[in-house]
Amino acid sequence: MSHRFSMEEFGEIITIQNDENKKMNQFSMSNNIWKSNFEELILSPHLSVVKWEVETKEDLEIFGAYKDDSLCIRIAIDGSINQYEENSQSKMNLSKNEIACINIKDVQGKEVYAKDTKYQALDIYLKNDFFETHIPRLSKKLNTNEHKTDYYKIIKQKKIFHQSSVCANKIFQSSFQQDLNELFIYGNTLELLSYEVEELFSLEKTKTTKVVKFSEYDMNALEKAKEILINNLENTPSIMELSKLVKLNEFKLKYGFKHFFKTTPYNLVLEYRMQKAYELLEKSEHSIHEIALYVGYKQSSNFTKAFYKKYNILPKNLMKLRTYYY
């Protein structure tokens, strides 16, 4: 059985979205059919970030309508959602690790969730003034007939770059209610946009002397290579070993990481090593030497240098924030 709700039943959502005097808006609800949580942080008059979660116990359809005039960058952190926009007949299915760029004006449609779905998403809302200030050439492109619409237009949907995914997860995991986090969220939002804007709007085609084509097999091999690196931080395979494990030549492996993940295999490993180390230093009871070994450093001194370069804090100082300090 599919349960149907109208957003009019939750008028407070519309109210808080339109309350310009608030810096942080929040709404949550729970019943025997679904749970939801909505948080919006207004970073500037032209930029806001929304994180929202929906957890369903039954099949669910939510109908709604609202007016806006902005560009939405939507990232699926976890789960998937089907959206149908009535006026423009647009359909979108957004799954984990996908990002979409949507031109929003007058929206009327529905969201469809399957039973036992846990969906988490991050929305970045950008007013045209934002582009006029930061990216004038994009502002001109948005004002062309190509992207003008009276309703709702999906400009592009694709897999998110690795570095963007890192930023999105940092934003999602941050508390919107702590003022000290605002600058952190703002910085990661701008960093995410810097990775994705060119690709989402296809502003410039990459100039290459040789076009490298990737088959479905190649793309699966790249994803498998990324998983192998992330799951083997203590003893990471070399490029040659990784190439053999996923059966993809070294050139395509390195080119694919740079082109699709916007990073190199080495930098991806370093990013995950530092993230894991930060978590262990802050919350575990392990020593610095044990943590260094766990994330692939035989010498604690090398680990300390890399960690300080990344976070500008010494591992021993981060350890002092633990409830129990050894």
MIMISE-656242 format. One record per residue (C-alpha): residue in three letters; residue number from 1; x, y, z. Coordinates in Angstrom, 1 decimal. Layout:
REM MIMISE-656242
+-----+-----+--------+--------+--------+
: res :   n :      u :      v :      w :
+-----+-----+--------+--------+--------+
: ALA : NUM :      X :      Y :      Z :
...
+-----+-----+--------+--------+--------+
//
This chain:
REM MIMISE-656242
+-----+-----+--------+--------+--------+
: res :   n :      u :      v :      w :
+-----+-----+--------+--------+--------+
: MET :   1 :    0.0 :    0.0 :    0.0 :
: SER :   2 :    1.3 :    3.4 :   -0.9 :
: HIS :   3 :    0.7 :    6.3 :    1.4 :
: ARG :   4 :    0.1 :    9.8 :   -0.1 :
: PHE :   5 :    0.7 :   13.1 :    1.7 :
: SER :   6 :    0.5 :   16.7 :    0.6 :
: MET :   7 :    3.1 :   19.3 :    1.7 :
: GLU :   8 :    0.1 :   21.5 :    2.6 :
: GLU :   9 :   -0.3 :   19.2 :    5.6 :
: PHE :  10 :    3.1 :   20.4 :    6.8 :
: GLY :  11 :    2.6 :   24.2 :    6.4 :
: GLU :  12 :    5.4 :   24.9 :    8.8 :
: ILE :  13 :    8.0 :   23.8 :    6.2 :
: ILE :  14 :    6.8 :   26.5 :    3.9 :
: THR :  15 :    6.8 :   29.0 :    6.7 :
: ILE :  16 :   10.4 :   28.3 :    7.8 :
: GLN :  17 :   11.7 :   28.3 :    4.2 :
: ASN :  18 :   10.3 :   31.8 :    3.7 :
: ASP :  19 :   11.4 :   33.3 :    7.0 :
: GLU :  20 :   14.3 :   35.5 :    5.9 :
: ASN :  21 :   15.0 :   36.6 :    9.5 :
: LYS :  22 :   16.3 :   33.3 :   10.5 :
: LYS :  23 :   19.8 :   32.0 :    9.8 :
: MET :  24 :   19.1 :   28.4 :   10.6 :
: ASN :  25 :   15.7 :   26.8 :    9.8 :
: GLN :  26 :   14.7 :   23.4 :   11.0 :
: PHE :  27 :   11.8 :   21.0 :   10.8 :
: SER :  28 :   11.3 :   17.4 :   11.8 :
: MET :  29 :    8.5 :   15.0 :   12.1 :
: SER :  30 :    7.9 :   11.3 :   12.9 :
: ASN :  31 :    4.9 :    9.0 :   12.7 :
: ASN :  32 :    4.3 :    5.3 :   12.1 :
: ILE :  33 :    4.8 :    5.7 :    8.3 :
: TRP :  34 :    7.9 :    7.9 :    8.0 :
: LYS :  35 :   10.4 :   10.1 :    9.8 :
: SER :  36 :   11.9 :   13.2 :    8.3 :
: ASN :  37 :   14.3 :   16.0 :    9.2 :
: PHE :  38 :   15.0 :   19.2 :    7.4 :
: GLU :  39 :   17.7 :   21.8 :    8.3 :
: GLU :  40 :   18.6 :   24.9 :    6.3 :
: LEU :  41 :   21.6 :   27.2 :    7.0 :
: ILE :  42 :   21.6 :   30.6 :    5.2 :
: LEU :  43 :   25.2 :   31.4 :    4.5 :
: SER :  44 :   24.5 :   34.6 :    2.6 :
: PRO :  45 :   21.5 :   36.3 :    0.9 :
: HIS :  46 :   22.6 :   34.4 :   -2.3 :
: LEU :  47 :   23.7 :   31.1 :   -0.9 :
: SER :  48 :   22.1 :   28.5 :    1.5 :
: VAL :  49 :   22.6 :   24.9 :    2.3 :
: VAL :  50 :   19.9 :   22.4 :    3.2 :
: LYS :  51 :   20.4 :   18.9 :    4.5 :
: TRP :  52 :   17.4 :   16.6 :    4.8 :
: GLU :  53 :   16.7 :   13.0 :    5.7 :
: VAL :  54 :   13.7 :   10.8 :    5.1 :
: GLU :  55 :   13.2 :    7.3 :    6.5 :
: THR :  56 :   10.2 :    5.3 :    5.4 :
: LYS :  57 :    8.4 :    2.3 :    6.8 :
: GLU :  58 :    5.9 :    2.1 :    3.9 :
: ASP :  59 :    5.8 :    3.1 :    0.2 :
: LEU :  60 :    5.4 :    6.9 :    0.3 :
: GLU :  61 :    4.4 :    9.7 :   -2.1 :
: ILE :  62 :    4.7 :   13.3 :   -1.0 :
: PHE :  63 :    3.0 :   16.0 :   -3.1 :
: GLY :  64 :    4.0 :   19.6 :   -3.0 :
: ALA :  65 :    4.3 :   23.0 :   -4.7 :
: TYR :  66 :    6.4 :   26.0 :   -4.0 :
: LYS :  67 :    7.8 :   29.0 :   -5.8 :
: ASP :  68 :   11.5 :   29.9 :   -6.0 :
: ASP :  69 :   14.0 :   31.4 :   -8.4 :
: SER :  70 :   17.3 :   29.7 :   -7.8 :
: LEU :  71 :   19.7 :   27.0 :   -8.9 :
: CYS :  72 :   19.8 :   23.9 :   -6.8 :
: ILE :  73 :   22.8 :   21.6 :   -6.7 :
: ARG :  74 :   21.4 :   18.4 :   -5.2 :
: ILE :  75 :   23.7 :   15.5 :   -3.9 :
: ALA :  76 :   22.4 :   12.1 :   -2.7 :
: ILE :  77 :   24.4 :   11.2 :    0.3 :
: ASP :  78 :   22.7 :    7.9 :    0.8 :
: GLY :  79 :   19.6 :    6.1 :   -0.6 :
: SER :  80 :   17.6 :    7.1 :   -3.6 :
: ILE :  81 :   14.6 :    9.2 :   -4.6 :
: ASN :  82 :   12.3 :    9.5 :   -7.6 :
: GLN :  83 :   11.0 :   12.9 :   -8.3 :
: TYR :  84 :    8.3 :   13.9 :  -10.9 :
: GLU :  85 :    7.6 :   17.6 :  -11.7 :
: GLU :  86 :    4.1 :   18.1 :  -13.1 :
: ASN :  87 :    4.5 :   21.3 :  -15.1 :
: SER :  88 :    7.6 :   20.5 :  -17.0 :
: GLN :  89 :    7.0 :   16.7 :  -17.1 :
: SER :  90 :   10.5 :   16.3 :  -15.7 :
: LYS :  91 :   11.5 :   13.0 :  -14.0 :
: MET :  92 :   14.6 :   12.4 :  -11.9 :
: ASN :  93 :   15.9 :    9.4 :  -10.1 :
: LEU :  94 :   18.9 :   10.4 :   -7.8 :
: SER :  95 :   20.9 :    7.7 :   -6.2 :
: LYS :  96 :   23.8 :    7.6 :   -3.7 :
: ASN :  97 :   26.9 :    9.4 :   -5.0 :
: GLU :  98 :   25.0 :   11.2 :   -7.7 :
: ILE :  99 :   24.8 :   15.0 :   -8.1 :
: ALA : 100 :   22.2 :   17.0 :  -10.1 :
: CYS : 101 :   21.9 :   20.6 :  -11.1 :
: ILE : 102 :   18.3 :   21.9 :  -11.3 :
: ASN : 103 :   17.0 :   25.3 :  -12.4 :
: ILE : 104 :   14.0 :   25.9 :  -10.1 :
: LYS : 105 :   11.2 :   28.5 :  -10.5 :
: ASP : 106 :    7.7 :   27.3 :  -10.0 :
: VAL : 107 :    7.7 :   23.7 :   -8.8 :
: GLN : 108 :    4.7 :   21.4 :   -8.5 :
: GLY : 109 :    5.1 :   17.6 :   -8.3 :
: LYS : 110 :    5.8 :   14.7 :   -6.1 :
: GLU : 111 :    8.6 :   12.7 :   -4.5 :
: VAL : 112 :    8.3 :    8.9 :   -4.4 :
: TYR : 113 :   10.1 :    6.8 :   -1.7 :
: ALA : 114 :   10.1 :    3.0 :   -1.6 :
: LYS : 115 :    9.4 :    1.1 :    1.6 :
: ASP : 116 :   12.3 :    0.9 :    4.1 :
: THR : 117 :   14.2 :    3.7 :    2.3 :
: LYS : 118 :   16.7 :    5.8 :    4.2 :
: TYR : 119 :   17.4 :    8.8 :    2.1 :
: GLN : 120 :   19.9 :   11.6 :    2.9 :
: ALA : 121 :   20.5 :   14.5 :    0.6 :
: LEU : 122 :   22.3 :   17.8 :    0.6 :
: ASP : 123 :   21.0 :   20.8 :   -1.4 :
: ILE : 124 :   22.9 :   23.9 :   -2.2 :
: TYR : 125 :   20.7 :   26.8 :   -3.3 :
: LEU : 126 :   22.3 :   29.6 :   -5.4 :
: LYS : 127 :   20.7 :   32.8 :   -6.5 :
: ASN : 128 :   21.7 :   34.4 :   -9.8 :
: ASP : 129 :   23.5 :   37.2 :   -7.9 :
: PHE : 130 :   25.9 :   34.6 :   -6.6 :
: PHE : 131 :   27.1 :   33.8 :  -10.1 :
: GLU : 132 :   27.2 :   37.5 :  -11.1 :
: THR : 133 :   29.6 :   38.0 :   -8.2 :
: HIS : 134 :   31.7 :   34.8 :   -8.4 :
: ILE : 135 :   31.3 :   33.4 :  -11.9 :
: PRO : 136 :   30.1 :   36.1 :  -14.3 :
: ARG : 137 :   30.4 :   33.8 :  -17.4 :
: LEU : 138 :   28.1 :   31.3 :  -15.8 :
: SER : 139 :   25.6 :   34.0 :  -15.0 :
: LYS : 140 :   25.5 :   34.9 :  -18.7 :
: LYS : 141 :   25.0 :   31.3 :  -19.7 :
: LEU : 142 :   22.1 :   30.9 :  -17.3 :
: ASN : 143 :   20.3 :   33.9 :  -18.7 :
: THR : 144 :   20.3 :   32.4 :  -22.2 :
: ASN : 145 :   17.2 :   30.7 :  -23.6 :
: GLU : 146 :   18.9 :   27.4 :  -23.1 :
: HIS : 147 :   18.4 :   27.4 :  -19.3 :
: LYS : 148 :   15.4 :   29.8 :  -18.9 :
: THR : 149 :   12.3 :   28.1 :  -17.8 :
: ASP : 150 :    9.0 :   29.0 :  -16.1 :
: TYR : 151 :    9.0 :   25.8 :  -14.2 :
: TYR : 152 :   11.7 :   23.3 :  -13.4 :
: LYS : 153 :   14.6 :   22.1 :  -15.5 :
: ILE : 154 :   17.3 :   19.4 :  -14.8 :
: ILE : 155 :   20.4 :   20.8 :  -16.4 :
: LYS : 156 :   22.6 :   17.8 :  -15.7 :
: GLN : 157 :   22.8 :   14.7 :  -13.5 :
: LYS : 158 :   26.0 :   12.6 :  -13.0 :
: LYS : 159 :   28.3 :   10.7 :  -10.6 :
: ILE : 160 :   29.8 :   13.1 :   -8.1 :
: PHE : 161 :   33.6 :   13.6 :   -8.1 :
: HIS : 162 :   35.4 :   12.0 :   -5.1 :
: GLN : 163 :   36.7 :   15.3 :   -3.7 :
: SER : 164 :   33.2 :   16.8 :   -4.0 :
: SER : 165 :   31.8 :   13.7 :   -2.1 :
: VAL : 166 :   34.3 :   14.3 :    0.7 :
: CYS : 167 :   33.2 :   18.0 :    1.0 :
: ALA : 168 :   29.5 :   17.0 :    0.9 :
: ASN : 169 :   29.9 :   14.5 :    3.7 :
: LYS : 170 :   31.8 :   17.0 :    5.8 :
: ILE : 171 :   28.9 :   19.5 :    5.4 :
: PHE : 172 :   26.2 :   16.9 :    6.1 :
: GLN : 173 :   27.9 :   15.6 :    9.3 :
: SER : 174 :   28.4 :   19.2 :   10.6 :
: SER : 175 :   26.0 :   20.7 :   13.1 :
: PHE : 176 :   24.1 :   23.6 :   11.5 :
: GLN : 177 :   23.2 :   24.8 :   14.9 :
: GLN : 178 :   26.7 :   25.7 :   16.1 :
: ASP : 179 :   27.9 :   29.1 :   14.9 :
: LEU : 180 :   31.5 :   28.0 :   14.9 :
: ASN : 181 :   30.7 :   25.5 :   12.1 :
: GLU : 182 :   29.4 :   28.1 :    9.7 :
: LEU : 183 :   32.8 :   29.1 :    8.3 :
: PHE : 184 :   33.7 :   25.4 :    7.9 :
: ILE : 185 :   30.5 :   24.7 :    6.1 :
: TYR : 186 :   30.9 :   27.8 :    3.9 :
: GLY : 187 :   34.4 :   26.8 :    2.9 :
: ASN : 188 :   33.5 :   23.3 :    2.0 :
: THR : 189 :   30.5 :   24.5 :    0.0 :
: LEU : 190 :   32.7 :   26.7 :   -2.1 :
: GLU : 191 :   35.2 :   24.0 :   -2.5 :
: LEU : 192 :   32.6 :   21.5 :   -3.7 :
: LEU : 193 :   31.3 :   24.1 :   -6.2 :
: SER : 194 :   34.8 :   24.7 :   -7.5 :
: TYR : 195 :   35.1 :   21.0 :   -8.4 :
: GLU : 196 :   31.6 :   20.6 :   -9.9 :
: VAL : 197 :   30.5 :   23.8 :  -11.7 :
: GLU : 198 :   32.5 :   23.4 :  -14.9 :
: GLU : 199 :   31.3 :   19.8 :  -15.3 :
: LEU : 200 :   27.7 :   20.5 :  -14.4 :
: PHE : 201 :   27.3 :   23.3 :  -16.9 :
: SER : 202 :   29.8 :   22.1 :  -19.5 :
: LEU : 203 :   31.2 :   25.6 :  -19.7 :
: GLU : 204 :   34.3 :   24.5 :  -21.5 :
: LYS : 205 :   35.1 :   21.3 :  -23.3 :
: THR : 206 :   38.4 :   19.9 :  -22.2 :
: LYS : 207 :   41.0 :   20.3 :  -24.9 :
: THR : 208 :   42.9 :   17.1 :  -25.5 :
: THR : 209 :   44.9 :   15.8 :  -28.4 :
: LYS : 210 :   43.6 :   12.3 :  -27.7 :
: VAL : 211 :   40.2 :   11.3 :  -26.6 :
: VAL : 212 :   40.3 :    8.5 :  -24.0 :
: LYS : 213 :   37.2 :    6.4 :  -24.1 :
: PHE : 214 :   36.0 :    4.4 :  -21.1 :
: SER : 215 :   33.7 :    1.4 :  -21.4 :
: GLU : 216 :   31.3 :    0.2 :  -18.7 :
: TYR : 217 :   33.9 :   -2.4 :  -17.8 :
: ASP : 218 :   36.5 :    0.3 :  -17.4 :
: MET : 219 :   34.3 :    2.4 :  -15.2 :
: ASN : 220 :   33.5 :   -0.6 :  -13.0 :
: ALA : 221 :   37.2 :   -1.3 :  -12.8 :
: LEU : 222 :   37.9 :    2.3 :  -11.6 :
: GLU : 223 :   35.2 :    2.0 :   -8.9 :
: LYS : 224 :   36.7 :   -1.3 :   -7.8 :
: ALA : 225 :   40.2 :    0.2 :   -7.7 :
: LYS : 226 :   38.9 :    3.1 :   -5.5 :
: GLU : 227 :   37.3 :    0.5 :   -3.1 :
: ILE : 228 :   40.5 :   -1.5 :   -2.9 :
: LEU : 229 :   42.5 :    1.6 :   -2.0 :
: ILE : 230 :   40.0 :    2.7 :    0.7 :
: ASN : 231 :   39.8 :   -0.7 :    2.2 :
: ASN : 232 :   43.6 :   -1.2 :    2.3 :
: LEU : 233 :   45.0 :    1.9 :    4.0 :
: GLU : 234 :   47.4 :    0.0 :    6.1 :
: ASN : 235 :   49.0 :   -1.8 :    3.1 :
: THR : 236 :   48.1 :    0.0 :   -0.1 :
: PRO : 237 :   48.9 :   -1.7 :   -3.4 :
: SER : 238 :   51.2 :    0.1 :   -5.9 :
: ILE : 239 :   49.8 :    1.4 :   -9.2 :
: MET : 240 :   51.2 :   -1.7 :  -10.9 :
: GLU : 241 :   49.6 :   -4.1 :   -8.4 :
: LEU : 242 :   46.3 :   -2.2 :   -8.5 :
: SER : 243 :   46.3 :   -2.3 :  -12.3 :
: LYS : 244 :   46.6 :   -6.1 :  -12.2 :
: LEU : 245 :   44.0 :   -6.5 :   -9.5 :
: VAL : 246 :   41.3 :   -4.6 :  -11.5 :
: LYS : 247 :   42.6 :   -5.7 :  -14.9 :
: LEU : 248 :   42.9 :   -2.1 :  -16.2 :
: ASN : 249 :   46.1 :   -0.7 :  -17.7 :
: GLU : 250 :   48.1 :    1.8 :  -15.7 :
: PHE : 251 :   47.5 :    4.7 :  -18.1 :
: LYS : 252 :   43.7 :    4.3 :  -18.0 :
: LEU : 253 :   43.8 :    3.8 :  -14.2 :
: LYS : 254 :   45.7 :    7.1 :  -13.5 :
: TYR : 255 :   43.9 :    9.0 :  -16.2 :
: GLY : 256 :   40.5 :    7.7 :  -15.0 :
: PHE : 257 :   41.2 :    8.8 :  -11.4 :
: LYS : 258 :   42.2 :   12.2 :  -12.5 :
: HIS : 259 :   39.3 :   12.7 :  -14.9 :
: PHE : 260 :   36.4 :   11.1 :  -13.1 :
: PHE : 261 :   37.4 :   11.4 :   -9.4 :
: LYS : 262 :   39.4 :   14.6 :   -9.7 :
: THR : 263 :   42.3 :   13.2 :   -7.7 :
: THR : 264 :   45.2 :   10.8 :   -8.0 :
: PRO : 265 :   45.3 :    7.3 :   -6.4 :
: TYR : 266 :   48.0 :    8.6 :   -4.0 :
: ASN : 267 :   45.9 :   11.7 :   -3.0 :
: LEU : 268 :   42.8 :    9.6 :   -2.5 :
: VAL : 269 :   44.6 :    7.3 :   -0.1 :
: LEU : 270 :   46.1 :   10.2 :    1.7 :
: GLU : 271 :   42.7 :   11.8 :    2.2 :
: TYR : 272 :   41.2 :    8.7 :    3.6 :
: ARG : 273 :   44.2 :    8.0 :    5.8 :
: MET : 274 :   44.0 :   11.4 :    7.3 :
: GLN : 275 :   40.2 :   11.2 :    7.8 :
: LYS : 276 :   40.6 :    7.8 :    9.6 :
: ALA : 277 :   43.5 :    9.0 :   11.7 :
: TYR : 278 :   41.5 :   12.1 :   12.8 :
: GLU : 279 :   38.6 :   10.0 :   13.8 :
: LEU : 280 :   40.9 :    7.6 :   15.8 :
: LEU : 281 :   42.9 :   10.4 :   17.4 :
: GLU : 282 :   39.7 :   12.1 :   18.5 :
: LYS : 283 :   37.6 :    9.1 :   19.7 :
: SER : 284 :   39.6 :    5.9 :   20.1 :
: GLU : 285 :   42.0 :    4.8 :   22.9 :
: HIS : 286 :   44.9 :    3.9 :   20.5 :
: SER : 287 :   48.3 :    5.5 :   20.8 :
: ILE : 288 :   49.8 :    7.7 :   18.0 :
: HIS : 289 :   52.1 :    4.9 :   17.0 :
: GLU : 290 :   49.2 :    2.4 :   16.7 :
: ILE : 291 :   47.2 :    4.8 :   14.7 :
: ALA : 292 :   50.1 :    5.6 :   12.4 :
: LEU : 293 :   50.5 :    1.9 :   11.7 :
: TYR : 294 :   46.8 :    1.5 :   11.1 :
: VAL : 295 :   46.7 :    4.1 :    8.4 :
: GLY : 296 :   49.9 :    2.9 :    6.7 :
: TYR : 297 :   52.8 :    4.8 :    8.3 :
: LYS : 298 :   55.7 :    2.8 :    9.7 :
: GLN : 299 :   57.3 :    5.8 :   11.2 :
: SER : 300 :   55.2 :    8.0 :   13.6 :
: SER : 301 :   57.3 :   11.0 :   12.7 :
: ASN : 302 :   56.2 :   10.8 :    9.0 :
: PHE : 303 :   52.6 :   10.4 :   10.1 :
: THR : 304 :   52.8 :   13.4 :   12.4 :
: LYS : 305 :   54.3 :   15.6 :    9.6 :
: ALA : 306 :   51.5 :   14.5 :    7.1 :
: PHE : 307 :   48.8 :   15.0 :    9.7 :
: TYR : 308 :   50.0 :   18.5 :   10.7 :
: LYS : 309 :   50.3 :   19.5 :    7.1 :
: LYS : 310 :   46.7 :   18.4 :    6.5 :
: TYR : 311 :   44.9 :   19.8 :    9.6 :
: ASN : 312 :   47.4 :   22.3 :   11.1 :
: ILE : 313 :   47.2 :   20.5 :   14.5 :
: LEU : 314 :   49.6 :   18.0 :   16.0 :
: PRO : 315 :   48.2 :   14.5 :   16.7 :
: LYS : 316 :   49.1 :   14.7 :   20.4 :
: ASN : 317 :   47.1 :   17.9 :   20.8 :
: LEU : 318 :   44.0 :   16.4 :   19.1 :
: MET : 319 :   44.3 :   13.4 :   21.5 :
: LYS : 320 :   43.9 :   15.8 :   24.5 :
: LEU : 321 :   40.3 :   16.3 :   23.4 :
: ARG : 322 :   39.5 :   12.7 :   24.2 :
: THR : 323 :   37.4 :   11.9 :   27.2 :
: TYR : 324 :   40.2 :    9.5 :   28.2 :
: TYR : 325 :   43.7 :   10.6 :   27.4 :
: TYR : 326 :   46.7 :    8.3 :   27.5 :
+-----+-----+--------+--------+--------+
//
